[in-house]
Amino acid sequence: MFNRRIKNIIIAGVVGYALYFLLTHHFIYVDQGVEILPKSEATLTNTLFSPGDRKEILYKGIDSILQNEDLREAGIGPLLVEKGLITEEELRAAEDKVDSEG
């Protein structure tokens, strides 16, 4: 009886931590893998995100990705540069465009 109670407490703790981890991180599917970026606050918003390949990113517009404040604060721009999907210059131009709009 005592062992079963401890086992249930441990399982509840693991499930609780997994839920907390989901609420506090962005999972970015990029370059055939998943990158994890921390969120600024615990929420389910933008938990899963895929910017697509370079062609899709340029079609949608880099600025459209950066307009999402949660992803921008988490560091989506530098991640895209690191993965070679955009250049530093493209990132700076998109950041300037987003900053000037609003």
N, C-alpha and C positions, 0 to 999 in steps of 0.2 A: 504494500500500500504506500509506504513512504517513498520507495524507489519510483513508483509510477507518478507520484506527485512531483518529484524533482524532475523527472523526465518531461512532464507536461510544462513545467516552468521553463526549462531549458528550451523546449521547442517554441513556446510562446515568445521567449526572448529573441531567438533566432529569426522568427517570422517578423517580429516587431522591428528588429534592426534592418531586415531586408526591405521592409516597407519604408522605413526612415531613409535608407540609402536611395531608394527609387525617388522619393520626394525631394531629395537634396542634390541630385545629379542629373545632368543632361547626358543622354547616350546618343552620340553622333555616329551614324553609319557612314563611313568614308573610306575609300580606298580598300575595299574588300575586308574591312575590319570595323571595330567599334572603338571609338575614343570616348573617354569619360571626362566631362567638364563639370566643375562644381556650380551649383545654382546660388544665386544671391539670397533666395528664400525658399522654404519648403513648400512646394506646390507641384501638381501634376502637369502644369503647363509646359509644353515643349520638352517633355521628358525624353521622347524619341524624336530624332530629327535626322533627315538625310538631305544634304545639299545637292546630291547628284554628282555627276562628273563635271569636268571643266566646261564642256559644251552646254550642259544644262544650267550651270551657274551663270555663265555669260548670257544665256538666253533670258533667264529670269531676272538677271541683274544682281550684281554683288550688293548694291545698295538695298535691294529688297530683303536680303538676308540680314544685313546690318541694321535695318529699321526695327528689327525685333530686339528690344533693349535687353531682355533676359539673355539671349544668345550672345549679343555683343559684349555685355559685361562679363560673361563666362569665358570669352576669348575665342569665339568662332573665327574671327578674322585671322589672327595669327596661326590658328590651326590649319586653315585653308592654305595659307602661305607655306607652312611647314610641310604640308602634304603635296605641295607643288600644283595645287589646283588654280591658284591665282598668284600674281606677282605682288611684291611690296608696293610697287607703284599703283597697281590696280586697287589694292586695298586702301592706300592713302587717298586716292581719287574718290573712291566710294564713301569713305569716312567723311571727307570734306563735303561731298554732296549731301549726305544724310545730316551732317551738322548744320549746313546752311539752310536746309529745308525746315529744320525745326526744333 
